[in-house]
Amino acid sequence: MDAFIFKGGTTGLRVTGEAGGLAAMYSLALLLCAAALTHSALGAKVCPKPPEVLFATIDVVKNEYNVGEEIEYTCRPGFVPNNGQRKYICQPNGRWPLNTLLCLPKRCPNPGPLQHGTVDSRDFHYRSSLSFSCDPGYTLVGSRTSQCMSDGKWSGIPPQCQPVTCAPPSLPEFGVLSYRLLKPGNVSYFMDTIAFECVPPLALIGNETATCQADGTWSSIPECRAVTCPAPTGIENGFLNFAVRRTYHYNESVSFSCQSRYVLEGPKHSRCEKTGNWSTKPSCKEPCKIPVKKAVVLYEGEKKRVQSDLKEGIMHGETISFYCKNKEKSCAYTVPVQCVDGNLTLPFCFKERGFFSSLVKTDPSDMKPCEDL
């Protein structure tokens, strides 16, 4: 049997013989066991299935992932990622990093207004819808709805609101009624207007125009009738010009004149109307006598003596100015007065002078005008 020899020292212990070989084998076994345990411990660290992100898919889907494996999220069509991270690596601790990714729905552009119509919408994101409608008098051409698609665009072609059209109006027989368009073109659209005419001497009864309505019909169609008026009567202080005692038809007219020094006021002609009555007749306004015996007045820019120059008075609508005296300033001023159908009112400041006062006092018409002071 071999002997065991121990040599002491400060730095170690040496074993010789058969015992030394066993010791070396034992140490190697311990190292191999430790390595196996370490490998087993590292192999147990795997990452579980990564968390789901709403509206997103993962490129590689497994129940377990080894340390160091990478995955990538992709947003589904119609959705776009926010600023969060898309790629993640399985960490040595068997966990995934904090997921910061969000997939948000795409936004379609604002479709803008619909001319002569309305766009109804809640929002402009993916899968949302628009609905279109037109104002009264307009017809929708195109789809009534549109959806926000995955590419961020609205489906279909934007619709239009086109005006309703009206067919030519139905007219009575014999061609007594005709119409004309008030706008250029051969087609009548919503709110367009046409004007009617009757063959003379027929009178148009009803509205002279019609409008294209929202339902595609005309507002009203007039009719043509034969209308007559009785022989017209004269006017006070005037007379009819060349009037013949007969029946007059619609739109025929007569004229009037006044007696000497009377003024015709109003329309000179009176017309037979569709009601069978004559339109408004004129009147003859009478002249005005100047209600003083002796005075100097201003007429048509010149001084006139009432007793000689204006003894017949002035005509309706004409104006004369009376001279009044300002006693404090010893000057004169004028006050205009107009003749109104035979009525002329003297100004309050005017004083008619008698024979004696005209001899000893200066007439106001000869005094210096107050405006010159």
C-alpha positions as CSV (number, residue, x, y, z in Angstrom):
1,M,0.0,0.0,0.0
2,D,1.3,3.4,-1.0
3,A,2.0,5.8,1.7
4,F,0.5,9.4,1.9
5,I,3.1,12.1,2.2
6,F,2.0,15.5,3.4
7,K,4.3,18.4,2.9
8,G,3.3,21.5,4.8
9,G,4.0,25.0,3.9
10,T,2.5,28.3,3.8
11,T,1.3,28.1,0.2
12,G,-0.4,24.8,-0.1
13,L,-0.7,21.0,0.4
14,R,0.6,18.4,-2.0
15,V,-0.8,14.8,-2.0
16,T,1.1,12.0,-3.6
17,G,0.5,8.5,-4.5
18,E,-2.9,6.8,-5.3
19,A,-4.8,9.3,-3.1
20,G,-3.6,12.1,-5.2
21,G,-5.1,10.7,-8.4
22,L,-8.5,10.2,-6.7
23,A,-8.5,13.8,-5.6
24,A,-7.8,15.1,-9.1
25,M,-10.7,13.0,-10.5
26,Y,-13.0,14.2,-7.8
27,S,-12.2,17.9,-8.6
28,L,-12.9,17.4,-12.3
29,A,-16.3,15.8,-11.5
30,L,-17.2,18.8,-9.4
31,L,-16.3,21.2,-12.2
32,L,-18.4,19.3,-14.8
33,C,-21.4,19.2,-12.4
34,A,-21.2,22.9,-11.8
35,A,-21.1,23.6,-15.5
36,A,-24.1,21.4,-16.1
37,L,-26.1,23.1,-13.4
38,T,-25.1,26.6,-14.8
39,H,-26.2,25.6,-18.3
40,S,-29.5,24.2,-16.9
41,A,-30.1,27.4,-15.0
42,L,-29.5,29.6,-18.1
43,G,-31.7,27.5,-20.3
44,A,-34.7,27.9,-18.0
45,K,-34.8,31.8,-18.7
46,V,-37.3,32.1,-21.7
47,C,-39.9,34.9,-22.5
48,P,-43.6,34.1,-22.7
49,K,-45.9,35.1,-25.5
50,P,-45.6,38.9,-26.0
51,P,-48.5,41.2,-25.0
52,E,-51.1,41.9,-27.7
53,V,-51.4,45.4,-29.1
54,L,-54.9,46.4,-30.3
55,F,-55.2,46.6,-34.1
56,A,-51.6,45.1,-34.5
57,T,-50.0,41.8,-35.5
58,I,-46.6,40.2,-34.5
59,D,-44.3,38.8,-37.2
60,V,-43.4,35.6,-35.2
61,V,-46.0,34.2,-32.9
62,K,-44.9,31.5,-30.4
63,N,-45.7,30.5,-26.8
64,E,-42.0,30.8,-25.8
65,Y,-39.1,32.9,-27.0
66,N,-35.4,32.4,-26.2
67,V,-33.3,35.1,-24.7
68,G,-32.2,37.5,-27.5
69,E,-35.0,36.7,-29.9
70,E,-36.6,39.8,-31.6
71,I,-40.2,40.4,-32.5
72,E,-41.8,43.2,-34.6
73,Y,-45.3,44.6,-34.4
74,T,-47.1,45.8,-37.5
75,C,-50.3,47.9,-37.4
76,R,-53.2,46.4,-39.4
77,P,-54.5,48.2,-42.6
78,G,-56.3,51.4,-41.7
79,F,-54.2,52.0,-38.6
80,V,-50.9,53.8,-38.1
81,P,-48.4,53.5,-35.2
82,N,-47.8,56.2,-32.8
83,N,-44.3,57.2,-31.7
84,G,-44.0,54.0,-29.6
85,Q,-41.4,51.2,-30.3
86,R,-42.3,48.5,-32.8
87,K,-39.4,46.0,-32.2
88,Y,-38.7,44.2,-28.9
89,I,-36.0,41.7,-27.7
90,C,-36.5,38.9,-25.2
91,Q,-34.4,40.0,-22.1
92,P,-32.1,37.7,-20.1
93,N,-34.5,37.9,-17.2
94,G,-37.2,36.3,-19.3
95,R,-39.3,39.4,-19.7
96,W,-40.2,41.7,-22.6
97,P,-39.5,45.4,-22.4
98,L,-42.4,47.8,-21.6
99,N,-44.6,48.0,-24.7
100,T,-45.2,51.6,-25.8
101,L,-46.8,50.9,-29.2
102,L,-50.4,52.1,-30.1
103,C,-52.1,51.6,-33.4
104,L,-54.3,54.6,-34.1
105,P,-57.0,54.7,-36.9
106,K,-56.0,56.7,-40.0
107,R,-57.7,60.0,-40.6
108,C,-59.3,60.9,-43.9
109,P,-59.2,64.6,-45.1
110,N,-62.1,66.9,-44.4
111,P,-64.4,66.5,-47.4
112,G,-65.4,70.2,-47.3
113,P,-68.9,71.6,-47.9
114,L,-71.3,70.3,-50.5
115,Q,-72.7,73.2,-52.6
116,H,-76.5,73.4,-52.2
117,G,-76.4,70.5,-49.8
118,T,-75.3,69.1,-46.4
119,V,-72.5,66.7,-45.3
120,D,-73.4,64.8,-42.1
121,S,-70.4,63.2,-40.3
122,R,-69.3,62.3,-36.8
123,D,-65.6,62.1,-37.4
124,F,-63.1,61.5,-40.2
125,H,-61.3,58.4,-39.0
126,Y,-61.0,54.9,-40.6
127,R,-64.3,53.2,-41.0
128,S,-66.3,56.3,-40.3
129,S,-69.0,57.3,-42.8
130,L,-70.4,60.5,-44.4
131,S,-73.9,61.0,-45.6
132,F,-74.9,63.5,-48.2
133,S,-78.2,65.4,-48.8
134,C,-79.3,68.2,-51.0
135,D,-81.3,71.4,-50.3
136,P,-84.9,71.7,-51.6
137,G,-84.8,72.2,-55.3
138,Y,-81.7,70.2,-55.9
139,T,-81.1,66.5,-56.7
140,L,-78.2,64.4,-55.5
141,V,-76.1,62.9,-58.3
142,G,-73.8,60.2,-56.9
143,S,-73.6,58.1,-53.8
144,R,-75.5,59.2,-50.7
145,T,-72.7,57.8,-48.4
146,S,-68.9,57.5,-48.3
147,Q,-66.6,55.6,-46.0
148,C,-63.1,56.4,-44.8
149,M,-60.9,53.6,-46.3
150,S,-57.7,52.0,-45.0
151,D,-55.6,54.1,-47.4
152,G,-56.9,57.3,-45.7
153,K,-59.2,58.3,-48.6
154,W,-62.9,58.5,-48.9
155,S,-64.7,55.8,-51.0
156,G,-66.4,56.7,-54.3
157,I,-66.6,60.0,-56.1
158,P,-67.9,63.1,-54.2
159,P,-71.6,63.6,-55.2
160,Q,-73.1,66.9,-56.5
161,C,-76.3,68.7,-56.0
162,Q,-77.8,69.7,-59.3
163,P,-80.8,72.0,-59.6
164,V,-84.2,70.5,-60.4
165,T,-85.4,71.2,-64.0
166,C,-88.9,72.1,-65.1
167,A,-90.4,71.0,-68.4
168,P,-91.9,73.7,-70.6
169,P,-95.2,74.9,-69.2
170,S,-98.5,73.6,-70.7
171,L,-100.2,76.4,-72.6
172,P,-103.8,76.8,-73.7
173,E,-104.8,76.0,-77.2
174,F,-105.0,78.5,-80.1
175,G,-101.8,80.2,-79.1
176,V,-103.3,83.1,-77.2
177,L,-100.7,82.7,-74.4
178,S,-96.9,82.6,-74.9
179,Y,-93.9,82.7,-72.6
180,R,-90.3,83.7,-72.8
181,L,-87.3,82.7,-70.7
182,L,-85.7,85.4,-68.6
183,K,-82.3,83.6,-68.6
184,P,-80.3,82.4,-71.6
185,G,-80.5,78.7,-72.5
186,N,-83.2,76.1,-73.4
187,V,-83.5,74.5,-70.0
188,S,-85.3,75.9,-67.0
189,Y,-83.8,75.1,-63.6
190,F,-85.0,75.6,-60.0
191,M,-85.8,79.2,-59.3
192,D,-85.7,80.2,-62.9
193,T,-88.5,82.5,-64.0
194,I,-90.5,82.9,-67.2
195,A,-92.7,85.7,-68.3
196,F,-96.1,85.3,-70.1
197,E,-97.8,87.4,-72.7
198,C,-101.2,87.4,-74.3
199,V,-102.1,88.1,-77.9
200,P,-103.6,91.6,-78.0
201,P,-106.2,92.7,-77.2
202,L,-106.6,89.9,-74.7
203,A,-105.7,90.7,-71.0
204,L,-103.5,88.4,-69.0
205,I,-105.3,87.3,-65.8
206,G,-103.1,86.0,-63.1
207,N,-99.3,86.4,-62.4
208,E,-97.3,87.6,-65.3
209,T,-94.4,85.4,-64.3
210,A,-94.0,81.8,-63.1
211,T,-91.1,80.3,-61.2
212,C,-89.6,76.8,-61.4
213,Q,-90.3,75.1,-58.1
214,A,-88.5,72.5,-56.0
215,D,-90.8,69.8,-57.2
216,G,-90.2,70.5,-60.9
217,T,-93.4,72.3,-61.5
218,W,-94.2,75.9,-62.4
219,S,-95.7,78.1,-59.7
220,S,-98.7,79.3,-61.7
221,I,-100.0,79.6,-65.3
222,P,-102.1,82.7,-66.1
223,E,-105.0,82.8,-68.7
224,C,-106.0,85.3,-71.4
225,R,-109.4,86.9,-71.4
226,A,-111.2,89.6,-73.4
227,V,-111.7,92.7,-71.2
228,T,-113.5,95.9,-72.1
229,C,-114.0,99.2,-70.3
230,P,-117.0,101.5,-70.6
231,A,-116.7,105.0,-72.2
232,P,-114.6,107.1,-69.8
233,T,-116.0,110.1,-68.0
234,G,-114.4,113.6,-68.0
235,I,-112.7,115.4,-65.2
236,E,-113.6,118.6,-63.3
237,N,-112.2,121.8,-65.0
238,G,-110.9,119.6,-67.8
239,F,-112.0,117.5,-70.7
240,L,-111.2,114.3,-72.8
241,N,-109.1,114.8,-75.9
242,F,-110.7,113.4,-79.0
243,A,-112.7,110.8,-77.0
244,V,-115.3,108.8,-78.8
245,R,-118.3,107.4,-77.0
246,R,-117.6,103.7,-77.4
247,T,-116.5,100.5,-75.6
248,Y,-112.7,100.3,-75.1
249,H,-110.6,97.2,-75.0
250,Y,-107.9,96.2,-72.5
251,N,-104.8,98.5,-72.7
252,E,-106.5,101.2,-74.8
253,S,-106.1,104.7,-73.4
254,V,-107.5,108.2,-73.5
255,S,-105.8,111.5,-72.7
256,F,-107.0,114.6,-70.8
257,S,-106.5,118.3,-70.8
258,C,-107.4,121.2,-68.5
259,Q,-109.2,124.5,-69.0
260,S,-107.2,127.7,-69.4
261,R,-105.0,128.5,-66.4
262,Y,-105.7,125.2,-64.7
263,V,-102.8,122.8,-64.3
264,L,-103.0,119.1,-65.1
265,E,-101.6,117.0,-62.2
266,G,-101.2,113.3,-62.5
267,P,-100.9,111.0,-65.5
268,K,-102.1,112.6,-68.7
269,H,-103.4,109.2,-70.0
270,S,-105.8,106.8,-68.4
271,R,-105.7,103.2,-69.5
272,C,-108.3,100.4,-69.7
273,E,-107.1,97.8,-67.1
274,K,-107.6,94.1,-66.9
275,T,-110.1,94.6,-64.2
276,G,-112.4,96.4,-66.7
277,N,-111.9,99.8,-65.0
278,W,-109.9,102.8,-66.0
279,S,-106.6,103.6,-64.4
280,T,-106.2,106.7,-62.3
281,K,-107.3,109.9,-64.0
282,P,-105.5,113.2,-63.6
283,S,-107.0,116.3,-61.9
284,C,-107.0,120.0,-62.9
285,K,-105.7,122.3,-60.2
286,E,-107.0,125.8,-60.1
287,P,-105.0,129.1,-60.0
288,C,-104.6,131.3,-57.0
289,K,-105.8,134.9,-56.6
290,I,-103.4,137.0,-54.5
291,P,-105.5,138.2,-51.6
292,V,-104.1,141.8,-51.4
293,K,-105.1,144.9,-53.3
294,K,-101.7,146.6,-53.5
295,A,-98.3,145.1,-52.9
296,V,-94.9,144.5,-54.5
297,V,-93.8,140.9,-54.5
298,L,-91.0,138.8,-55.9
299,Y,-92.1,136.6,-58.8
300,E,-89.8,134.6,-61.0
301,G,-86.9,136.6,-59.8
302,E,-88.4,140.0,-60.5
303,K,-90.4,142.5,-58.5
304,K,-94.0,142.6,-59.6
305,R,-96.9,144.8,-58.6
306,V,-99.9,142.7,-57.6
307,Q,-102.4,145.3,-58.8
308,S,-101.1,145.4,-62.3
309,D,-98.7,142.6,-63.1
310,L,-100.4,139.8,-61.2
311,K,-104.0,140.8,-61.2
312,E,-105.0,137.3,-62.6
313,G,-103.0,135.7,-59.8
314,I,-100.5,132.8,-60.2
315,M,-101.0,129.2,-61.3
316,H,-101.0,126.1,-59.2
317,G,-97.5,125.1,-58.0
318,E,-96.1,128.5,-58.6
319,T,-94.4,130.5,-55.9
320,I,-94.3,134.3,-55.0
321,S,-92.3,135.9,-52.2
322,F,-93.7,138.7,-50.0
323,Y,-91.5,141.4,-48.5
324,C,-91.5,141.7,-44.7
325,K,-89.8,144.4,-42.6
326,N,-87.3,143.9,-39.8
327,K,-87.9,146.9,-37.6
328,E,-84.9,146.5,-35.4
329,K,-82.4,146.4,-38.2
330,S,-84.4,148.5,-40.7
331,C,-84.1,146.0,-43.4
332,A,-86.4,143.7,-45.4
333,Y,-86.5,139.9,-46.1
334,T,-88.7,137.7,-48.3
335,V,-91.0,134.8,-47.4
336,P,-92.0,132.5,-50.2
337,V,-95.6,131.2,-50.5
338,Q,-96.8,128.6,-52.9
339,C,-100.2,128.3,-54.7
340,V,-101.8,125.0,-53.9
341,D,-105.0,124.3,-55.9
342,G,-106.5,127.8,-55.5
343,N,-105.2,128.4,-52.0
344,L,-102.5,130.9,-51.1
345,T,-101.9,131.9,-47.5
346,L,-100.2,135.2,-46.7
347,P,-97.2,135.1,-44.4
348,F,-97.8,136.3,-40.9
349,C,-95.1,139.0,-41.2
350,F,-96.6,140.7,-44.3
351,K,-98.5,143.9,-43.7
352,E,-100.5,145.3,-46.5
353,R,-99.9,149.1,-46.7
354,G,-102.7,151.6,-46.9
355,F,-102.7,154.8,-49.0
356,F,-101.3,157.1,-46.3
357,S,-98.5,154.8,-45.1
358,S,-97.3,154.3,-48.7
359,L,-96.8,158.0,-48.9
360,V,-94.8,158.6,-45.7
361,K,-93.0,155.2,-45.2
362,T,-90.6,153.3,-47.3
363,D,-92.0,150.1,-48.9
364,P,-90.2,147.0,-47.6
365,S,-89.4,146.1,-51.2
366,D,-87.3,149.2,-51.5
367,M,-85.4,148.7,-48.2
368,K,-81.9,147.1,-48.0
369,P,-82.0,143.3,-47.8
370,C,-81.3,142.0,-44.3
371,E,-78.8,139.4,-45.8
372,D,-76.6,142.2,-47.0
373,L,-76.1,143.6,-43.5
